Amino acid sequence: MTRQATSSILEPGPQSGTESYPTTAETAAEEAGHPFRHAPKASEAGLSIFKKVRGFKNAARARATGLYPYFRTISSAQDTEVMINGQKVLMLGSNSYLGLTNHPKIKEATCAAVQKYGTGCAGSRFLNGTLDIHIELEQELARLVKKESALLYSTGFQVNLGVISALVGRGDYVLGDKSNHASIVEGCNLSQGEFLRFPHKDMHALEARLQKLDPDVGKFIVVDGVFSMEGDIIQLPELVRLAKKYGTAVMVDDAHAIGVIGEHGSGTASHFGLPDEVDLIMGTFSKSLASLGGFIASTAENIDYLKHNSRALIFSASMSPANAAAVQAALKIMVSEPERIARLWHNTERMKRGLFALGFNLGTSETPILPVYCPGLLAAFKMCKRLEEEGVFVNPVVAPAVPVGQELIRISLMATHTDAQIDFALEKLGKVGRELNLF
């Protein structure tokens, strides 16, 4: 969920200070000749690395108020309704945009893969972990996004970490939107190049940064296609125009765009008719495609380089056969049942109209991600708690995922939500919103 900063989602506690603690060597010196006498316990040795841990009390304080909204335990399939603490709750916090996580054909494909291949690959793709099902899936994904080749990673986070750090070297520059997902930010930080950020979707600011760079240095723009908190879409035509003008490569993270926009749900580049203008397209499987993992698609040459230079790929165990089979089955359903995406957008518009009618602020959302702004950490936590009590599951989003003062409740629609479920949610959102004076 988080993006931007890497600090705690709750207000961070005290960080490590500069106090001096005796080292093991110092203790041994004091006990010269008696190295085992009165040996200090780890806590007595004052391991300063854990000082920040001991000072972190924010989660405990949030739990004490009864408003702590994280790690809620679900005891059922991820569907339009889930079971929490023995109660049925309407799920409006899932990224399963096409509603495929409980689809019988996908579960059948997963079981068949386990029967054929077992439960894991016991190694990395680089060595013993490449299966024929991996190659088949990579070919299918490349065709979907109209690229020559694709490469699977075990998680979406690893894709951004592994691709950006492998491509951006010392002396290069990587530029990113300030609302980019945390995985992009960490990939940029891990690279040996210089990381430059620009305000959210501000193409004038992006150009200003590009203008200052030497025309001959390596430059790489990485952005989300659909931004996971705001729910808006990058203005790709203008970004591509600037990339061409300044000789910059472009990568688009389509984690929240696959299955949502573009031909057959193929993402942002397709949505704008620009698949040939984007150098690399990234996607994940944990959202519309009902599985776990991620991919990068590009030219065959770029993919071959990543196969041999991306440490997140080379030194990680390969994607499990069950996950790969689930993605294959989900892709077939997505492409053969366009009515699912149509229904997703029907549900989005119905919910959006209802929220606007109630008086909620949805910012600049253009997608099935609908941010309901309720400034203040306490307000977001209270709204989340009250909605769950009313039978609706939503996600609170606070700093550092969004700037302080822009806290929100994120509503995510699924193709399988019914009109009756959406109307129920709107009734409860209206009730809780009035209680908290949000409109």
ABEGO torsion letter per residue (X at the ends): XBBEBABBABBBBBBBBABBBBBAAAAAAAABGBAABGBBBAAAAGBAAAAAAAABAAAAAAAAAGABABGBBBABBBBABBBBGGBBBBBAABABAAGAAABAAAAAAAAAAAAAAEABAGEBAABAABBAAAAAAAAAAAAAAGBABBBBBABAAAAAAAAAAAABBBGBBBBBBAABBAAAAAAAAABABBBBBBBBGBAAAAAAAAAABBAABBBBBBBBABBAAAGBBBBAAAAAAAAAAAGBBBBBBAAAABGABEBGGAEAAAAAGAAAABABBBBBAABAAGBBEBBBBBBAAAAAAAAAABAAAAABBBBBAAAAAAAAAAAAAAAABAAAAAAAAAAAAAAAAAAAAAGBBAEABABABBBBBBBEAAAAAAAAAAAAAAGBBBBBBBOAABBBGABBBBBBBBAABBAAAAAAAAAAAAAAAAAAGAX
